[in-house]
Amino acid sequence: MNIRQIILIVVCGFIYFLAFAGEYWDYKRAKTRGYKRHQSWQNICKMIFAPLVVLCGIVGLLWKLLKAYFDRIKEHGGYKGYQKWKAEKKRIEEELERERQVKKAEDDRIAKAYINKELRRDELPRDLDGIKHFELYGHILSGDWSELVYIENKYSATLNDFFKRHPNIHLKHNIRIIYLPQCVHDLTNDEILRYWNPGATDHQEKIPLLDTSSLLNELCYPEDMSKLNHGVISCMGWTYNHGAEYIHATYYPLEETDDENILQQIEAIAREAFRSNTGLYCTASRSHDDKKPTKDFADEHFSWEINTLVDEIRERIDKLEQRGVSRKLLMKLLTGERNLSRLVITKDLRIILPDYDNMEIKMEPINKAVFLLFLRHSEGIIFKHLPDYRKELEELYQKIKPLGLNERAIRSIEDVTNPCLNSINEKCARIRGAFISQFDRDLAQHYYINGRRGEPKKIALSRDLVIWE
């Protein structure tokens, strides 16, 4: 029994005592005034048992505590032995606390020295073992949990030839193999360049010349270069070593052998590297509670739906990624600054991005009407208030489809403004897909509808960049 249970028992006992005293006082007052209050005695009798139950619980607790106390005394050969054990335990705890304080002071001193540039990065104590786990600067690589990146300090003709002949290795759970020379080669593809940075020009001159050994420069400790013969690394995210930010990378060696054996090695590495990551090598499914509509149904399911791309959009994104190009690796390799485009709503309600080579974002009429509705309201819209915007949405839809509202359109507008249905989430997902299909999501997120549960959903783009013709 823990301290919370003890407190609960004491509080309950006190409450029961007050109730008992109140009943007794009520009985005495009724008797003094000549009233008949036979029920008070019944209540008193009932309430006698409640404190008894509490008392039994307290006695049971005290018995356990006393039994544990005497058992410890017996275990240590008597009271003197028990006292000696307690004193030794306290001494050890104090020693450990002193060691923690000394270590903290030393860590603070090292961190301060690094911040003041009195220590180089490679002079910091290691956070990781430097055998299988390594610290990376993160200049090129990022903490993408779904990628294995080939690295070597000595050229392996067998392994390089394997990756050149197998540029698109498909593993379970969308785990991908990144072969840097192929990535650099694919960066010359104009479609990929436009997708990454639709507003920039002359990308080709900014693409660096990198090979598999270039990744060795990512190591925070130069002496580690000799330890990575040839294999793959997985990046597990950013962390800190005495104030220095680094990426935790795990190295898995690859043996030079035939194609089938190399592929088996890679599959075994993927299972080991990603089995602890959330969602990998386990089944995650959506809750089936959506069959029970509530007034906040749409808001409750927004996070799931908005992150689910419609099939045709997902297919386009997959085609770009199947080229072997890591989206986060592109972020590191392309040095050009990425700017947001102005968003122009033309007189005929077309959606144009003039700074992205006059790119037009096309949507179905109902989706476009929802987009324009949220674009009008920079403060955002709470989903449970959607019925208040039904008339405004109808007006927008009529401007997009001037021939008038048919029965099907009216039903769609009613559904999308009903927070008990999933229609608004489906429309938001398609709006999101319309932008992500044209350019990278880190840019696109400024243009589509987003927001946290219980908060207004809004389009983040600054309205200074929005032009209504």
HUWO-V630257 format. One record per residue. N is the residue number from 1. RES is the residue in one small letter. PSI is psi in radians with two decimals (none if undefined). OMEGA is omega in degrees with one decimal (NA if undefined). Layout:
n: (N | N)
res: (RES | RES)
psi: (PSI | PSI)
omega: (OMEGA | OMEGA)
//
This chain:
n: (1 | 2 | 3 | 4 | 5 | 6 | 7 | 8 | 9 | 10 | 11 | 12 | 13 | 14 | 15 | 16 | 17 | 18 | 19 | 20 | 21 | 22 | 23 | 24 | 25 | 26 | 27 | 28 | 29 | 30 | 31 | 32 | 33 | 34 | 35 | 36 | 37 | 38 | 39 | 40 | 41 | 42 | 43 | 44 | 45 | 46 | 47 | 48 | 49 | 50 | 51 | 52 | 53 | 54 | 55 | 56 | 57 | 58 | 59 | 60 | 61 | 62 | 63 | 64 | 65 | 66 | 67 | 68 | 69 | 70 | 71 | 72 | 73 | 74 | 75 | 76 | 77 | 78 | 79 | 80 | 81 | 82 | 83 | 84 | 85 | 86 | 87 | 88 | 89 | 90 | 91 | 92 | 93 | 94 | 95 | 96 | 97 | 98 | 99 | 100 | 101 | 102 | 103 | 104 | 105 | 106 | 107 | 108 | 109 | 110 | 111 | 112 | 113 | 114 | 115 | 116 | 117 | 118 | 119 | 120 | 121 | 122 | 123 | 124 | 125 | 126 | 127 | 128 | 129 | 130 | 131 | 132 | 133 | 134 | 135 | 136 | 137 | 138 | 139 | 140 | 141 | 142 | 143 | 144 | 145 | 146 | 147 | 148 | 149 | 150 | 151 | 152 | 153 | 154 | 155 | 156 | 157 | 158 | 159 | 160 | 161 | 162 | 163 | 164 | 165 | 166 | 167 | 168 | 169 | 170 | 171 | 172 | 173 | 174 | 175 | 176 | 177 | 178 | 179 | 180 | 181 | 182 | 183 | 184 | 185 | 186 | 187 | 188 | 189 | 190 | 191 | 192 | 193 | 194 | 195 | 196 | 197 | 198 | 199 | 200 | 201 | 202 | 203 | 204 | 205 | 206 | 207 | 208 | 209 | 210 | 211 | 212 | 213 | 214 | 215 | 216 | 217 | 218 | 219 | 220 | 221 | 222 | 223 | 224 | 225 | 226 | 227 | 228 | 229 | 230 | 231 | 232 | 233 | 234 | 235 | 236 | 237 | 238 | 239 | 240 | 241 | 242 | 243 | 244 | 245 | 246 | 247 | 248 | 249 | 250 | 251 | 252 | 253 | 254 | 255 | 256 | 257 | 258 | 259 | 260 | 261 | 262 | 263 | 264 | 265 | 266 | 267 | 268 | 269 | 270 | 271 | 272 | 273 | 274 | 275 | 276 | 277 | 278 | 279 | 280 | 281 | 282 | 283 | 284 | 285 | 286 | 287 | 288 | 289 | 290 | 291 | 292 | 293 | 294 | 295 | 296 | 297 | 298 | 299 | 300 | 301 | 302 | 303 | 304 | 305 | 306 | 307 | 308 | 309 | 310 | 311 | 312 | 313 | 314 | 315 | 316 | 317 | 318 | 319 | 320 | 321 | 322 | 323 | 324 | 325 | 326 | 327 | 328 | 329 | 330 | 331 | 332 | 333 | 334 | 335 | 336 | 337 | 338 | 339 | 340 | 341 | 342 | 343 | 344 | 345 | 346 | 347 | 348 | 349 | 350 | 351 | 352 | 353 | 354 | 355 | 356 | 357 | 358 | 359 | 360 | 361 | 362 | 363 | 364 | 365 | 366 | 367 | 368 | 369 | 370 | 371 | 372 | 373 | 374 | 375 | 376 | 377 | 378 | 379 | 380 | 381 | 382 | 383 | 384 | 385 | 386 | 387 | 388 | 389 | 390 | 391 | 392 | 393 | 394 | 395 | 396 | 397 | 398 | 399 | 400 | 401 | 402 | 403 | 404 | 405 | 406 | 407 | 408 | 409 | 410 | 411 | 412 | 413 | 414 | 415 | 416 | 417 | 418 | 419 | 420 | 421 | 422 | 423 | 424 | 425 | 426 | 427 | 428 | 429 | 430 | 431 | 432 | 433 | 434 | 435 | 436 | 437 | 438 | 439 | 440 | 441 | 442 | 443 | 444 | 445 | 446 | 447 | 448 | 449 | 450 | 451 | 452 | 453 | 454 | 455 | 456 | 457 | 458 | 459 | 460 | 461 | 462 | 463 | 464 | 465 | 466 | 467 | 468 | 469)
res: (m | n | i | r | q | i | i | l | i | v | v | c | g | f | i | y | f | l | a | f | a | g | e | y | w | d | y | k | r | a | k | t | r | g | y | k | r | h | q | s | w | q | n | i | c | k | m | i | f | a | p | l | v | v | l | c | g | i | v | g | l | l | w | k | l | l | k | a | y | f | d | r | i | k | e | h | g | g | y | k | g | y | q | k | w | k | a | e | k | k | r | i | e | e | e | l | e | r | e | r | q | v | k | k | a | e | d | d | r | i | a | k | a | y | i | n | k | e | l | r | r | d | e | l | p | r | d | l | d | g | i | k | h | f | e | l | y | g | h | i | l | s | g | d | w | s | e | l | v | y | i | e | n | k | y | s | a | t | l | n | d | f | f | k | r | h | p | n | i | h | l | k | h | n | i | r | i | i | y | l | p | q | c | v | h | d | l | t | n | d | e | i | l | r | y | w | n | p | g | a | t | d | h | q | e | k | i | p | l | l | d | t | s | s | l | l | n | e | l | c | y | p | e | d | m | s | k | l | n | h | g | v | i | s | c | m | g | w | t | y | n | h | g | a | e | y | i | h | a | t | y | y | p | l | e | e | t | d | d | e | n | i | l | q | q | i | e | a | i | a | r | e | a | f | r | s | n | t | g | l | y | c | t | a | s | r | s | h | d | d | k | k | p | t | k | d | f | a | d | e | h | f | s | w | e | i | n | t | l | v | d | e | i | r | e | r | i | d | k | l | e | q | r | g | v | s | r | k | l | l | m | k | l | l | t | g | e | r | n | l | s | r | l | v | i | t | k | d | l | r | i | i | l | p | d | y | d | n | m | e | i | k | m | e | p | i | n | k | a | v | f | l | l | f | l | r | h | s | e | g | i | i | f | k | h | l | p | d | y | r | k | e | l | e | e | l | y | q | k | i | k | p | l | g | l | n | e | r | a | i | r | s | i | e | d | v | t | n | p | c | l | n | s | i | n | e | k | c | a | r | i | r | g | a | f | i | s | q | f | d | r | d | l | a | q | h | y | y | i | n | g | r | r | g | e | p | k | k | i | a | l | s | r | d | l | v | i | w | e)
psi: (2.24 | 3.11 | -0.58 | -0.72 | -0.65 | -0.83 | -0.72 | -0.75 | -0.76 | -0.78 | -0.79 | -0.74 | -0.72 | -0.73 | -0.78 | -0.66 | -0.76 | -0.73 | -0.75 | -0.80 | -0.66 | -0.74 | -0.76 | -0.73 | -0.70 | -0.70 | -0.80 | -0.70 | -0.71 | -0.69 | -0.69 | -0.66 | -0.02 | 0.24 | 2.68 | 2.04 | 1.05 | -0.50 | -0.50 | -0.71 | -0.68 | -0.73 | -0.69 | -0.75 | -0.71 | -0.71 | -0.24 | -0.64 | -0.59 | -0.86 | -0.56 | -0.69 | -0.78 | -0.73 | -0.71 | -0.69 | -0.74 | -0.74 | -0.74 | -0.71 | -0.81 | -0.66 | -0.74 | -0.75 | -0.77 | -0.73 | -0.76 | -0.68 | -0.85 | -0.55 | -0.69 | -0.69 | -0.79 | -0.67 | -0.58 | 0.35 | 0.50 | 3.08 | -0.72 | -0.72 | -0.65 | -0.76 | -0.69 | -0.69 | -0.72 | -0.73 | -0.71 | -0.70 | -0.76 | -0.71 | -0.72 | -0.74 | -0.72 | -0.66 | -0.74 | -0.69 | -0.70 | -0.72 | -0.68 | -0.70 | -0.71 | -0.76 | -0.72 | -0.74 | -0.70 | -0.72 | -0.72 | -0.68 | -0.77 | -0.77 | -0.72 | -0.70 | -0.65 | -0.75 | -0.64 | 0.11 | 0.51 | -0.29 | 2.45 | 2.87 | -0.72 | -0.02 | -0.09 | 2.56 | 2.56 | 2.44 | -0.57 | 2.96 | -0.36 | 0.28 | -0.99 | -0.49 | 2.29 | 2.70 | 2.24 | 2.59 | -0.64 | 0.37 | -0.70 | -0.91 | 2.68 | 3.10 | 0.96 | 2.01 | -0.19 | 0.25 | 2.49 | 2.21 | 2.23 | 2.37 | 2.61 | 2.64 | -0.14 | 2.23 | 2.25 | 1.89 | -0.67 | -0.88 | -0.70 | -0.69 | -0.66 | -0.84 | -0.52 | -0.62 | -0.27 | 1.23 | -0.38 | 1.46 | 2.12 | 2.06 | 2.94 | 2.69 | 0.51 | 0.46 | 2.28 | 2.64 | 2.19 | 2.06 | 1.84 | -0.79 | -0.65 | -0.65 | -0.82 | -0.70 | -0.72 | -0.30 | -0.23 | -0.08 | 2.08 | -0.61 | -0.74 | -0.72 | -0.74 | -0.64 | -0.72 | -0.82 | 1.43 | -0.26 | 0.00 | 2.84 | 2.90 | 0.82 | -0.59 | -0.62 | -0.30 | -0.05 | 2.11 | 2.77 | 1.89 | 2.60 | -3.03 | -0.53 | -0.27 | -0.46 | -0.32 | -0.46 | -0.18 | -0.31 | 2.30 | -0.42 | 1.92 | -0.55 | -0.26 | -0.26 | -0.62 | -0.22 | -0.29 | 1.49 | -1.31 | 2.28 | -2.77 | 2.68 | 2.57 | 2.41 | 2.20 | 0.22 | 2.96 | 2.51 | -3.03 | 2.50 | 1.77 | 0.77 | -0.16 | 2.14 | 2.40 | 2.88 | 2.32 | 2.00 | 2.46 | 2.32 | 2.37 | 1.99 | 2.64 | 2.37 | 2.53 | 1.94 | -2.79 | 2.93 | -0.78 | -0.73 | -0.64 | -0.74 | -0.67 | -0.69 | -0.77 | -0.73 | -0.70 | -0.68 | -0.75 | -0.72 | -0.72 | -0.72 | -0.60 | 0.13 | -0.43 | -0.14 | 2.48 | 2.21 | -0.23 | 2.44 | 0.61 | 2.86 | 2.17 | 2.24 | 2.75 | 2.55 | 2.56 | 0.25 | -0.11 | -0.11 | -0.17 | 1.57 | 2.45 | 2.97 | -0.35 | 0.42 | -0.86 | -0.75 | -0.70 | -0.54 | 0.12 | -0.81 | -0.67 | -0.89 | -0.71 | -0.40 | 0.14 | 1.86 | 2.53 | 2.74 | -0.77 | -0.54 | -0.77 | -0.66 | -0.70 | -0.77 | -0.74 | -0.68 | -0.68 | -0.74 | -0.47 | -0.18 | -0.07 | 0.22 | 2.13 | 2.25 | -0.75 | -0.50 | -0.63 | -0.66 | -0.58 | -0.61 | -0.64 | 2.05 | -0.14 | 2.46 | 2.42 | 2.13 | 2.65 | 2.52 | 2.68 | 2.68 | 2.07 | 2.23 | 1.91 | 3.01 | -0.58 | 0.33 | 0.60 | 2.65 | 1.95 | 2.42 | 1.61 | -0.52 | -0.06 | 0.86 | 0.75 | 0.70 | 2.34 | 2.29 | 1.99 | 2.44 | 2.80 | 2.63 | -0.80 | -0.65 | -0.72 | -0.68 | -0.74 | -0.75 | -0.82 | -0.59 | -0.84 | -0.54 | -0.61 | -0.62 | 1.53 | -0.41 | -0.23 | 2.94 | 2.24 | 2.28 | -0.64 | -0.18 | 0.11 | -0.64 | -0.46 | -0.29 | 0.15 | -0.78 | -0.73 | -0.67 | -0.67 | -0.74 | -0.73 | -0.75 | -0.68 | -0.55 | -0.60 | -0.68 | 1.40 | -0.21 | -0.17 | 2.94 | 2.15 | 3.10 | -0.67 | -0.71 | -0.73 | -0.73 | -0.69 | -0.73 | -0.69 | -0.73 | -0.74 | -0.36 | 0.26 | 1.86 | -0.14 | -0.11 | 2.96 | 0.05 | -0.74 | -0.63 | -0.69 | -0.72 | -0.71 | -0.65 | -0.69 | -0.62 | -0.79 | -0.79 | -0.59 | -0.61 | -0.79 | -0.44 | -0.30 | -0.58 | 2.97 | 2.52 | -0.45 | -0.47 | -0.75 | -0.50 | -0.30 | -0.25 | -0.38 | 3.00 | 2.27 | 2.95 | 2.81 | 2.82 | 2.34 | -0.12 | 2.85 | 2.42 | 2.39 | 2.93 | 2.15 | -0.32 | 2.32 | 2.32 | -0.16 | -0.36 | 0.00 | 2.25 | 2.11 | 1.97 | none)
omega: (-176.0 | -175.6 | 178.8 | 178.9 | 178.5 | -180.0 | 179.8 | -179.9 | -179.4 | -179.6 | 179.3 | 178.7 | 179.7 | 179.5 | 179.2 | 178.9 | 178.2 | 179.7 | 178.3 | 179.7 | 179.0 | 178.5 | -179.5 | 178.6 | 178.7 | 179.5 | -178.5 | 180.0 | 178.6 | -179.5 | -180.0 | -177.1 | 177.1 | 177.5 | 175.4 | -178.9 | -179.5 | -177.5 | -179.0 | 177.7 | 178.1 | 178.9 | 179.0 | 179.5 | 179.6 | -174.1 | 175.2 | -176.0 | -178.5 | 176.2 | 178.3 | 178.2 | 178.0 | -179.9 | 177.3 | 178.0 | 179.1 | 178.6 | 178.3 | 178.5 | 179.2 | 178.8 | 178.9 | -179.5 | 179.5 | -180.0 | 178.7 | -179.9 | -179.1 | 175.8 | 178.4 | 177.5 | 179.7 | -179.1 | -177.0 | 171.9 | 177.4 | -174.3 | -179.5 | 177.6 | 178.6 | 178.8 | 178.0 | 178.3 | 178.5 | -179.7 | 178.8 | 178.0 | 179.0 | 179.2 | 179.7 | 178.9 | 178.2 | 178.2 | 177.8 | 178.9 | 176.8 | 178.7 | 178.1 | 179.6 | 178.4 | 179.7 | 178.9 | 179.2 | 178.9 | 177.3 | 178.5 | 179.1 | -179.6 | -179.9 | 179.3 | 178.8 | 178.7 | 179.7 | 179.5 | 178.1 | 173.3 | 176.8 | 173.3 | 180.0 | -177.2 | 175.9 | 177.5 | 174.4 | -179.1 | 169.9 | -175.8 | -170.8 | -178.5 | 177.7 | 174.3 | -177.6 | -173.2 | 176.3 | -178.9 | 177.5 | -178.0 | 177.5 | -179.6 | -177.8 | 177.7 | -176.8 | -178.7 | -173.7 | -174.0 | -175.8 | 169.8 | -174.1 | 179.2 | -179.9 | 179.7 | 173.6 | 177.1 | -173.0 | 175.9 | -179.4 | -177.5 | -176.7 | 177.9 | 178.1 | 178.3 | -177.5 | 176.5 | -179.8 | 178.7 | -176.3 | -176.5 | 178.9 | -176.4 | 176.6 | -179.4 | 173.6 | 176.0 | 174.4 | -173.6 | 176.6 | -179.5 | 175.7 | -167.0 | 178.9 | 178.8 | 177.6 | -179.3 | 178.7 | -177.6 | 178.4 | 177.2 | 179.6 | -175.6 | -179.1 | 179.8 | 179.7 | -179.6 | 179.6 | -178.3 | -176.4 | -173.4 | -177.0 | -175.2 | 176.5 | 177.0 | 177.3 | -169.2 | -177.4 | -175.6 | -177.7 | -177.4 | 174.9 | -177.4 | 173.3 | -174.9 | 179.8 | 179.1 | -179.2 | 179.2 | 178.2 | 176.7 | -176.4 | -178.9 | 179.5 | -175.2 | -178.4 | 179.5 | -176.2 | -177.0 | -175.8 | -176.6 | -176.3 | 167.7 | -177.5 | 178.8 | 176.5 | 172.3 | -178.8 | -170.5 | 175.4 | -176.7 | 173.3 | -173.9 | 173.2 | -179.7 | 177.2 | 179.1 | -179.8 | 177.9 | 175.8 | 177.5 | -179.4 | 176.8 | -174.6 | 177.5 | -178.7 | 175.2 | 177.0 | 178.0 | -177.5 | -178.6 | -174.3 | -176.8 | -179.2 | 177.9 | 179.3 | 177.2 | 176.7 | -178.3 | 179.4 | 178.2 | 178.1 | -179.7 | 179.0 | -179.3 | -173.3 | -170.0 | -177.0 | -179.0 | -179.6 | -179.9 | 175.3 | 179.9 | -179.1 | 171.3 | -176.3 | 176.3 | -178.3 | -179.9 | 177.3 | -180.0 | -178.4 | -177.4 | 176.2 | 179.7 | -176.2 | 174.2 | -178.4 | 178.3 | -175.3 | -177.1 | -179.1 | -178.8 | -176.6 | -176.1 | -175.9 | -179.7 | -174.0 | -174.4 | 179.0 | 177.9 | -179.3 | 174.5 | -169.6 | -175.7 | 177.8 | 179.7 | -179.7 | 180.0 | 179.4 | 179.7 | -179.9 | 178.1 | -176.7 | 179.7 | 176.3 | -178.5 | -177.2 | 176.9 | -180.0 | -179.6 | 175.8 | 175.9 | -179.1 | -178.8 | -173.5 | -178.7 | -173.3 | -178.0 | 179.6 | -179.2 | -178.2 | 175.9 | 177.8 | 167.8 | 178.5 | -177.0 | 172.0 | -174.8 | -179.7 | 177.7 | 172.5 | 168.2 | -178.2 | -174.2 | 173.4 | -171.8 | -178.4 | 174.0 | 178.8 | 178.9 | 179.1 | 176.0 | 176.8 | -175.8 | 179.7 | 170.7 | -176.1 | -177.7 | 177.8 | 179.5 | 178.8 | 177.5 | 179.2 | -178.9 | 177.9 | -179.6 | 177.3 | 177.0 | -172.5 | -177.9 | 179.9 | 179.7 | -179.2 | 173.7 | -172.8 | -178.2 | 175.9 | -177.4 | 179.1 | 179.5 | -176.2 | -175.8 | -178.8 | 179.4 | 178.2 | 176.9 | -179.9 | 178.2 | -179.7 | 179.8 | 176.6 | 178.4 | 179.1 | -173.0 | -179.0 | 175.8 | -178.3 | 172.3 | -175.5 | -179.0 | -179.9 | 178.9 | 179.1 | 179.4 | 179.7 | 178.0 | -179.3 | -174.8 | 177.5 | 177.0 | -176.3 | 177.5 | -179.8 | -177.6 | -172.9 | -178.1 | 178.8 | 178.2 | 179.5 | 178.4 | 178.3 | 179.7 | 175.6 | 178.0 | -179.9 | -179.8 | 179.3 | -176.6 | 177.8 | -176.6 | 179.3 | -170.4 | -173.7 | 177.8 | 171.4 | -173.8 | -175.6 | 177.5 | -172.1 | -177.7 | -174.6 | -179.1 | 179.2 | -179.9 | 179.7 | 179.1 | -179.3 | 177.1 | 173.9 | -174.4 | 172.2 | -169.9 | -175.2 | 176.9 | -178.1 | 172.7 | -179.0 | -178.2 | -179.6 | 175.7 | 177.3 | NA)
//
